Amino acid sequence: GSILAGQRNRRRKLRLRPASRVLSWLEDIACPAWIVVGQHDIRASMESHLRGAQRMPDATVSQYERCGHLPFLEYPERFNSEAMSFLSANSKKKEK
């Protein structure tokens, strides 16, 4: 029905958008998002990650101090724990 048509339209819109322009469509991300950012990330500043997260309807941000671009390698235990918590919490949302 209309729910499936809406999902197909959303997926089609996402496929048509160039990845390099992700900042122009953050508000359209309909699923929960987990943003992981290192304080000393050389690819994007902490501030830009936080601004992006504010534009997303359902974003969670994990900030890693004394960390660069690879929090999952620099802090694997913390990263894995937070990943499991995020996935668990969001799988429960889907069940409701």
C-alpha positions as CSV (number, residue, x, y, z in Angstrom):
1,G,0.0,0.0,0.0
2,S,0.9,3.6,0.6
3,I,3.6,2.8,3.2
4,L,5.5,0.6,0.8
5,A,5.2,3.2,-2.0
6,G,6.5,5.8,0.4
7,Q,9.5,3.6,1.3
8,R,10.3,3.0,-2.4
9,N,10.1,6.7,-3.2
10,R,12.4,7.5,-0.3
11,R,14.9,4.8,-1.4
12,R,14.8,6.0,-5.0
13,K,15.4,9.6,-3.8
14,L,18.4,8.5,-1.7
15,R,19.9,6.5,-4.7
16,L,19.6,9.6,-7.0
17,R,21.5,11.8,-4.6
18,P,25.3,12.0,-4.9
19,A,27.0,10.8,-1.8
20,S,29.2,13.9,-1.8
21,R,26.1,16.0,-1.1
22,V,25.0,14.2,2.1
23,L,24.9,17.4,4.0
24,S,22.1,18.6,1.8
25,W,19.7,15.8,2.9
26,L,20.4,15.0,6.5
27,E,16.9,15.9,7.5
28,D,15.6,13.1,5.2
29,I,17.4,10.3,7.0
30,A,14.4,8.4,8.5
31,C,16.3,5.7,10.5
32,P,18.1,6.1,13.8
33,A,21.7,7.2,13.2
34,W,24.7,6.7,15.5
35,I,27.4,9.3,14.8
36,V,30.8,8.4,16.2
37,V,33.4,11.2,16.2
38,G,36.9,11.6,17.5
39,Q,37.9,14.9,19.1
40,H,41.0,15.1,16.8
41,D,39.4,13.8,13.6
42,I,41.4,15.3,10.7
43,R,38.6,14.6,8.1
44,A,35.8,16.6,9.8
45,S,35.6,18.7,13.0
46,M,33.6,17.7,16.1
47,E,31.5,20.8,15.5
48,S,30.5,19.8,12.0
49,H,29.5,16.3,13.3
50,L,27.4,17.9,16.0
51,R,25.7,20.4,13.6
52,G,24.9,17.5,11.2
53,A,23.5,15.4,14.1
54,Q,21.2,18.3,15.1
55,R,19.7,18.3,11.6
56,M,18.9,14.6,11.7
57,P,15.5,13.5,13.2
58,D,16.9,10.6,15.3
59,A,20.7,10.9,15.8
60,T,22.8,9.9,18.7
61,V,26.4,11.2,19.0
62,S,29.3,9.5,20.7
63,Q,32.3,11.9,21.3
64,Y,35.7,10.3,21.9
65,E,38.3,12.6,23.5
66,R,41.9,12.1,22.6
67,C,40.9,10.3,19.5
68,G,41.4,10.7,15.8
69,H,39.4,9.4,12.8
70,L,39.2,5.8,13.9
71,P,37.4,5.5,17.3
72,F,36.6,1.8,16.6
73,L,40.4,1.1,16.5
74,E,41.5,3.5,19.1
75,Y,38.8,2.6,21.7
76,P,37.5,-0.8,20.6
77,E,35.9,-1.9,23.9
78,R,34.0,1.4,24.4
79,F,33.0,1.4,20.7
80,N,31.8,-2.1,20.7
81,S,29.8,-1.6,24.0
82,E,28.2,1.6,22.6
83,A,27.4,-0.1,19.3
84,M,25.7,-3.0,21.0
85,S,23.7,-0.6,23.2
86,F,22.6,1.5,20.1
87,L,21.6,-1.5,18.1
88,S,19.8,-3.1,21.0
89,A,17.9,0.1,21.8
90,N,16.9,0.6,18.2
91,S,15.9,-3.0,17.6
92,K,13.4,-2.6,20.5
93,K,12.0,0.6,18.9
94,K,11.3,-1.4,15.7
95,E,9.4,-4.1,17.7
96,K,7.0,-1.6,19.2
